[in-house]
Amino acid sequence: MEGGESDDDQVMSEVHLGCPPNFSGPYVTHFTFSSPSNKADLIGSNIISLDEDGDLVLARRKDGNNAYRGQNHAYDTGCQSFKLDDDGDLVLSRKRKSCVARSICKLAVQHSITSSLPNVGLQVWMAELLLSDYLLHRSFISSSFDDITALELGAGTGLAGIVLARIAKAVFLTDYGNEILDNCAKNVRLSSSFSELNEASIHVRELNWQESWPPHTETIQK
């Protein structure tokens, strides 16, 4: 390989920097987060309006003098309403924590601290954490991912796809290599035992990017 690296060289994810040098795992990490029981609890029901992508919708109306209406005026955009102050700026009313019903979700992921280059999918990487955080955020404020069918390429430990499976109709976790796929499948089972995941909706499959697509299938002649 280039740079003198070989398949036997051990690499470490930036997430694991600072871990004991001789501790390679596998190790099971538990992720715990709270989620609103109702998405309206998070965005404030009847306060702001979000489009189908979860983005803020501002529909400012003008009065007969061509000026924006001021405080105590609530406008209805067809979804949820919002209020503007005297300067036409958005007024957000924040709910106290005691007013928001939340549920606790737990996920468990088995991963290695170090791995060989062909098996980097056994580790948790920063990109996987960031994608999981994004999927959680979108699932709280938007319905754009609800009941979708998703395909993840290079799923690795499967963390991001498992997070998405909480709201998706079906998720296909794909990667290459028996060790990575077996570990990914185990993480699906681990997380299903901790949270209300429909294990049957998560499918772990092998997908080799170096092979042609669609895969060659043989027809057996009778």
Helices and strands as residue ranges (DSSP letters): G 2-4, E 10-12, G 14-16, E 27-36, H 39-43, E 73-76, E 81-84, E 90-91, G 97-99, E 102-111, E 114-116, G 117-122, H 126-141, E 149-153, H 159-164, E 170-175, H 178-194, G 199-201, E 202-206
